[in-house]
Amino acid sequence: MTSKEINPYELKEDLLKVYKTFVENPSDKSNLKEIERLSDRYTNATEILEEPLSSAIWILEDIRAYGKGSGLSDSQIMESSKKILEELRKS
């Protein structure tokens, strides 16, 4: 994926939506599917994305592990998600 294939404004809106929904309802199955889709699509593009989009994509991997007892604790994942949501809102 190249930077020409990524619309950063559209990506930001998509990320704001999934992070907001996750923070409000971490078990929302349709949102978790969208998180998986975004993660799969953009993980390999993080080096060409600017902050906070790059960090937001990386944290999606942690969100995918939420509730599964692997990696970060659920409270750490939620805290990171809230921080990313705030950063996205400010950018």
C-alpha positions as CSV (number, residue, x, y, z in Angstrom):
1,M,0.0,0.0,0.0
2,T,1.3,3.5,-0.9
3,S,0.5,6.8,0.6
4,K,-1.4,7.6,-2.6
5,E,-3.8,4.8,-1.8
6,I,-4.6,6.1,1.7
7,N,-7.0,8.9,2.4
8,P,-5.8,10.1,5.8
9,Y,-9.0,12.0,6.5
10,E,-11.2,9.0,5.7
11,L,-8.9,6.7,7.8
12,K,-9.0,9.2,10.7
13,E,-12.9,9.2,10.6
14,D,-12.9,5.4,10.5
15,L,-10.5,5.2,13.4
16,L,-12.5,7.7,15.5
17,K,-15.6,5.7,15.0
18,V,-14.1,2.3,16.0
19,Y,-12.2,3.7,19.0
20,K,-15.3,5.6,20.3
21,T,-17.4,2.5,19.9
22,F,-14.8,0.3,21.5
23,V,-14.4,2.5,24.5
24,E,-18.2,2.7,25.0
25,N,-18.9,-1.0,24.3
26,P,-15.8,-3.2,23.9
27,S,-17.8,-6.3,23.1
28,D,-19.6,-4.8,20.1
29,K,-19.2,-7.6,17.5
30,S,-19.7,-5.5,14.4
31,N,-17.1,-3.0,15.7
32,L,-14.6,-5.7,16.5
33,K,-15.0,-6.9,12.9
34,E,-14.4,-3.4,11.6
35,I,-11.3,-3.2,13.9
36,E,-10.0,-6.4,12.4
37,R,-10.6,-5.2,8.8
38,L,-8.8,-1.9,9.5
39,S,-5.9,-3.6,11.2
40,D,-5.5,-6.1,8.4
41,R,-5.6,-3.4,5.8
42,Y,-3.3,-0.8,7.3
43,T,-0.9,-2.6,9.6
44,N,1.8,-2.8,6.9
45,A,1.3,0.9,6.1
46,T,2.1,2.3,9.5
47,E,5.6,3.5,8.4
48,I,4.0,5.8,5.8
49,L,1.2,7.1,8.1
50,E,1.7,10.2,10.3
51,E,0.9,10.3,14.0
52,P,-1.6,9.6,15.6
53,L,-2.8,7.4,12.7
54,S,0.2,5.2,12.9
55,S,-0.2,4.6,16.6
56,A,-3.9,4.1,16.3
57,I,-3.3,1.3,13.8
58,W,-0.8,-0.4,16.0
59,I,-3.1,-0.3,19.0
60,L,-5.8,-2.1,16.9
61,E,-3.8,-5.3,17.3
62,D,-4.0,-4.9,21.1
63,I,-7.7,-4.3,20.9
64,R,-8.1,-7.6,18.9
65,A,-6.6,-9.4,21.9
66,Y,-9.1,-7.7,24.4
67,G,-10.8,-10.2,26.6
68,K,-8.6,-13.1,25.5
69,G,-6.0,-12.9,28.3
70,S,-3.0,-12.4,26.0
71,G,-0.6,-9.6,25.8
72,L,-1.7,-6.4,27.6
73,S,-4.4,-6.6,30.3
74,D,-7.8,-5.5,29.4
75,S,-7.5,-2.4,31.5
76,Q,-4.2,-1.5,29.8
77,I,-5.9,-1.9,26.4
78,M,-8.8,0.3,27.4
79,E,-6.5,3.0,28.7
80,S,-4.4,2.9,25.5
81,S,-7.6,3.1,23.5
82,K,-8.9,6.1,25.4
83,K,-5.5,7.9,24.9
84,I,-5.5,7.2,21.2
85,L,-9.2,8.4,20.9
86,E,-8.2,11.7,22.6
87,E,-5.2,12.1,20.3
88,L,-7.3,11.4,17.2
89,R,-9.8,14.0,18.4
90,K,-7.1,16.6,18.9
91,S,-5.4,16.1,15.5
